Amino acid sequence: MDAVKWLGLEATDDPMRWRLPVTPGISTMGHFLFGGCGLGATIGAMEGATGRPIVWATAQYLSYARPGSVMDIEVTVPQSGRQTTQARAVGRVGDTEILTVNAALGSRPLDLAGQWAQRPEVPDPDDCPHRTYRAEHANTLMTRLDQRLALGREMDDLDGTPTEDGRCALWVRMPELLEMSGAALAILGDYVPFGIGQALGQRAGGNSLDNTLRVARLVPTEWVLLDIRVHAVANGYGHGLVHLWAEDHTLLATASQSTIVRFWEEPK
């Protein structure tokens, strides 16, 4: 199964128009479309419309799409060259705009390549505990992801003490998914809110205001290491970055976000 089928994204007779039925399986524990799934769906739509792979995409989240609704995605292509396409996608439920995505797609022949980011040394997925959750997550996106805590604290160990470096890490796999893609990485890149709670040492997270995915290199991998780096929390907002690593240490992509910080219980 590819990410388009995993999300349930549907093509229409118009290659510039797509449909995403919002199901519980792509929704949060708060019962609205998971931001990474929304970005992943628009990437799938833009790749399908242009026939080119995603290079980068940035989403601005404007409203919520609830399970039972259908998000219509409209793709426009303001500029398309020999190797690079600049595209835009807007997702709406009825007259309500849910998210707006700007992106570039394409591929260029170049023999030179390099990787300079450093992956953290963490145990293998089988040696890491399953992630615990703050609330019941039955019939949500979380039931479709296998998550292991590679670097960080269990929920009961969040005692109000901030971390020194703002870093944590999760191994995540999508058991139904058979191939790695930009759309799949968009889903997995939406984890700065998890890092906010870890960095603060609080039962906290947040609602994403945006998400920017930059794809480096796609290689086959069952597990993806989410190397989460929270840079700052100030004025009620949190900012951070996620490096997404394959099991063979290949940097697949980076994702960056700003979030509205939310507390699930009174701060310690």
C-alpha positions as CSV (number, residue, x, y, z in Angstrom):
1,M,0.0,0.0,0.0
2,D,1.3,3.5,-0.9
3,A,0.7,6.6,1.2
4,V,-2.1,7.8,-1.2
5,K,-4.1,4.6,-0.5
6,W,-3.1,4.7,3.2
7,L,-4.6,8.2,3.5
8,G,-7.7,7.3,1.4
9,L,-7.0,10.1,-1.1
10,E,-9.3,9.9,-4.1
11,A,-8.7,11.2,-7.6
12,T,-11.5,12.8,-9.7
13,D,-12.0,13.3,-13.4
14,D,-10.1,16.5,-13.1
15,P,-6.3,15.9,-12.3
16,M,-6.2,19.2,-10.5
17,R,-9.0,18.2,-8.1
18,W,-8.8,15.5,-5.4
19,R,-11.0,14.3,-2.4
20,L,-9.9,13.2,1.0
21,P,-12.7,11.6,3.1
22,V,-11.7,12.5,6.7
23,T,-11.8,9.2,8.7
24,P,-10.9,8.4,12.3
25,G,-7.8,6.6,11.0
26,I,-6.2,9.8,9.8
27,S,-7.5,11.9,12.7
28,T,-6.1,12.9,16.1
29,M,-7.2,12.0,19.6
30,G,-9.0,15.4,19.5
31,H,-11.1,14.1,16.6
32,F,-9.9,16.3,13.8
33,L,-7.6,15.7,10.7
34,F,-4.0,15.2,11.8
35,G,-2.0,18.0,10.3
36,G,0.7,15.7,8.8
37,C,-2.1,13.7,7.1
38,G,-3.5,16.9,5.5
39,L,0.0,17.8,4.2
40,G,0.6,14.3,3.0
41,A,-2.7,14.3,1.1
42,T,-1.9,17.6,-0.6
43,I,1.5,16.3,-1.5
44,G,-0.1,13.2,-3.0
45,A,-2.5,15.4,-5.0
46,M,0.3,17.6,-6.3
47,E,2.5,14.7,-7.3
48,G,-0.5,13.1,-9.0
49,A,-1.4,16.3,-10.8
50,T,2.2,17.1,-12.0
51,G,3.8,13.7,-12.4
52,R,6.8,15.0,-10.4
53,P,8.1,14.1,-6.9
54,I,8.0,16.6,-4.1
55,V,11.1,18.6,-3.2
56,W,9.6,20.7,-0.4
57,A,6.1,21.7,0.8
58,T,4.9,24.0,3.4
59,A,1.4,24.0,5.0
60,Q,-0.4,26.7,6.9
61,Y,-3.2,25.2,9.0
62,L,-6.3,27.4,9.1
63,S,-9.1,25.3,10.5
64,Y,-10.2,21.8,11.5
65,A,-11.6,19.0,9.4
66,R,-13.7,16.5,11.4
67,P,-14.3,12.8,10.7
68,G,-17.3,12.3,8.5
69,S,-16.5,15.3,6.3
70,V,-14.7,15.4,3.0
71,M,-11.8,17.7,2.3
72,D,-11.7,18.8,-1.4
73,I,-8.2,19.6,-2.6
74,E,-7.6,22.0,-5.5
75,V,-4.2,22.1,-7.1
76,T,-2.8,25.0,-9.2
77,V,0.5,25.2,-11.1
78,P,1.6,28.8,-11.4
79,Q,5.0,27.8,-13.0
80,S,6.4,24.7,-14.5
81,G,9.8,24.4,-16.1
82,R,11.8,21.6,-17.7
83,Q,12.8,20.1,-14.3
84,T,11.0,22.0,-11.5
85,T,7.3,22.7,-11.0
86,Q,6.0,25.4,-8.5
87,A,2.6,24.4,-7.3
88,R,-0.1,25.3,-4.7
89,A,-2.9,23.3,-3.1
90,V,-5.9,24.4,-1.0
91,G,-7.9,22.0,1.0
92,R,-11.5,22.9,1.9
93,V,-14.5,21.4,3.6
94,G,-17.5,23.1,2.0
95,D,-16.6,26.8,2.1
96,T,-14.2,26.5,5.0
97,E,-10.5,26.6,4.1
98,I,-8.6,24.0,6.1
99,L,-5.1,24.3,4.9
100,T,-3.0,26.0,2.2
101,V,0.1,24.4,0.8
102,N,2.9,25.8,-1.4
103,A,5.4,23.4,-2.9
104,A,8.1,22.7,-5.4
105,L,8.3,19.4,-7.3
106,G,10.9,17.9,-9.6
107,S,14.1,16.1,-10.0
108,R,17.4,17.2,-11.5
109,P,20.4,15.1,-12.7
110,L,23.4,15.8,-10.5
111,D,26.1,13.3,-9.6
112,L,27.3,15.2,-6.5
113,A,25.6,14.3,-3.2
114,G,26.4,14.7,0.5
115,Q,24.9,14.4,4.0
116,W,26.2,16.4,6.9
117,A,23.5,16.1,9.6
118,Q,24.4,13.8,12.5
119,R,22.0,11.1,13.6
120,P,21.7,10.5,17.4
121,E,22.9,7.2,18.7
122,V,19.8,5.4,20.0
123,P,18.8,1.8,20.6
124,D,17.2,-0.2,17.8
125,P,13.4,-0.2,17.7
126,D,13.1,-3.7,19.2
127,D,15.1,-2.5,22.2
128,C,12.9,0.6,22.9
129,P,9.6,0.7,24.9
130,H,6.3,1.4,23.2
131,R,5.2,5.0,23.5
132,T,2.6,5.8,26.1
133,Y,-0.3,8.2,25.5
134,R,-2.1,10.9,27.5
135,A,-5.5,9.6,26.6
136,E,-7.5,6.8,25.0
137,H,-6.4,6.6,21.3
138,A,-8.7,3.8,20.0
139,N,-10.0,4.4,16.5
140,T,-7.5,7.2,15.7
141,L,-4.4,7.6,13.6
142,M,-2.3,6.4,16.6
143,T,-3.7,2.8,16.2
144,R,-2.1,2.7,12.7
145,L,1.4,3.7,13.9
146,D,3.9,1.6,15.8
147,Q,5.8,4.0,18.0
148,R,8.8,3.3,20.2
149,L,10.5,5.8,22.6
150,A,14.1,5.9,21.6
151,L,15.2,9.0,23.5
152,G,13.0,10.8,26.1
153,R,10.8,10.3,29.1
154,E,7.7,8.2,29.7
155,M,4.6,10.1,30.5
156,D,4.7,9.4,34.2
157,D,8.3,10.7,34.3
158,L,7.5,14.2,33.1
159,D,8.1,15.9,36.4
160,G,8.3,19.6,35.2
161,T,12.1,19.5,34.7
162,P,13.0,20.8,31.3
163,T,15.6,19.0,29.2
164,E,19.0,20.5,28.6
165,D,19.0,20.3,24.8
166,G,15.4,20.1,23.8
167,R,15.9,16.8,22.0
168,C,14.0,13.5,22.0
169,A,13.5,10.7,19.5
170,L,10.9,8.2,18.4
171,W,11.1,5.2,16.1
172,V,7.9,5.0,14.1
173,R,6.6,2.6,11.4
174,M,3.4,2.4,9.5
175,P,2.7,-1.4,9.2
176,E,0.3,-1.0,6.3
177,L,2.7,1.0,4.2
178,L,4.9,-0.7,1.7
179,E,6.9,2.2,0.2
180,M,8.5,5.3,1.5
181,S,7.4,8.6,-0.1
182,G,7.2,12.3,0.5
183,A,3.5,11.9,1.5
184,A,4.4,9.3,4.1
185,L,7.2,11.5,5.5
186,A,4.8,14.4,5.8
187,I,2.7,12.3,8.1
188,L,5.7,11.3,10.2
189,G,7.2,14.8,10.3
190,D,4.3,16.3,12.4
191,Y,5.9,15.6,15.8
192,V,7.3,18.8,17.1
193,P,4.2,19.0,19.5
194,F,5.3,15.7,21.1
195,G,8.8,17.2,21.5
196,I,7.3,20.3,23.2
197,G,6.1,18.2,26.2
198,Q,9.4,16.4,26.4
199,A,11.4,19.6,26.3
200,L,9.3,21.3,29.0
201,G,9.1,18.1,31.1
202,Q,5.3,18.7,31.1
203,R,2.2,16.8,30.0
204,A,2.0,19.3,27.1
205,G,1.9,19.4,23.3
206,G,0.3,21.7,20.9
207,N,-1.7,22.5,17.7
208,S,0.4,22.9,14.6
209,L,0.3,26.3,12.9
210,D,2.4,25.1,10.0
211,N,4.6,22.3,8.8
212,T,7.4,22.4,6.2
213,L,8.8,19.2,4.7
214,R,12.1,19.1,2.8
215,V,12.8,15.8,1.2
216,A,16.5,14.8,0.9
217,R,16.6,11.2,-0.3
218,L,14.1,8.4,-0.3
219,V,15.3,4.9,0.5
220,P,13.4,1.8,1.6
221,T,13.0,1.5,5.3
222,E,10.5,-0.1,7.7
223,W,11.2,2.1,10.6
224,V,11.8,5.9,10.6
225,L,13.7,7.6,13.4
226,L,12.1,10.9,14.3
227,D,15.0,13.0,15.7
228,I,13.0,15.9,17.3
229,R,14.7,19.1,18.2
230,V,12.7,21.8,20.0
231,H,14.4,25.2,19.6
232,A,12.4,27.4,21.8
233,V,9.1,28.0,23.7
234,A,8.1,31.6,24.2
235,N,4.9,33.7,24.2
236,G,2.7,30.6,24.2
237,Y,4.2,29.2,21.0
238,G,6.8,26.5,20.4
239,H,9.2,26.0,17.5
240,G,11.2,23.0,16.4
241,L,12.6,20.7,13.8
242,V,12.4,17.0,13.1
243,H,15.1,15.0,11.2
244,L,13.7,11.8,9.7
245,W,16.2,9.0,9.4
246,A,16.1,5.6,7.7
247,E,17.3,2.6,9.5
248,D,20.6,2.7,7.4
249,H,21.3,6.3,8.7
250,T,20.1,7.9,5.5
251,L,18.6,11.4,6.1
252,L,15.2,11.1,4.4
253,A,13.9,14.5,5.1
254,T,13.5,17.4,7.6
255,A,10.3,18.9,8.9
256,S,9.9,22.1,10.9
257,Q,7.0,23.5,12.7
258,S,5.6,26.2,15.0
259,T,2.8,25.2,17.4
260,I,0.3,26.7,19.9
261,V,1.5,25.2,23.2
262,R,-1.3,23.3,25.0
263,F,-1.2,21.7,28.5
264,W,-3.1,18.5,29.1
265,E,-3.0,19.1,32.8
266,E,-1.9,22.0,35.1
267,P,1.8,22.8,34.6
268,K,4.1,21.5,37.4
